[in-house]
Amino acid sequence: MDDYRFIDIDHEPTDEQLAQLMHEVAVEAKERHDKAHAAYFAHIRQMAHAI
């Protein structure tokens, strides 16, 4: 998403640019969620084995 600079107040982003940005943000958010979810349950399993 390097095609558009949000500091350019003279030009609005196109619908396609906004859609691409939202897609990229959604993909990154899912990746971060999945990583955090896996780490959380790995920690829970580790704690359960320690008991």
KAGIVEN-V47395 format. One record per backbone hydrogen bond with DSSP energy under -0.5 kcal/mol. NH is the residue of the N-H (numbers start at 1). CO is the residue of the C=O. Records with the same first field share a line. If there is no record, write none. Layout:
BEGIN
NH=CO, CO
END
This chain:
BEGIN
6=4
8=5
9=7
11=8
18=14
19=15
20=16
21=17
22=18
23=19
24=20
25=21
26=22
27=23
28=24
29=25
30=26
31=27
32=28
33=29
34=30
35=31
36=32
37=33
38=34
39=35
40=36
41=37
42=38
43=39
44=40
45=41
46=42
47=43
48=44
49=45
50=46
51=47, 48
END
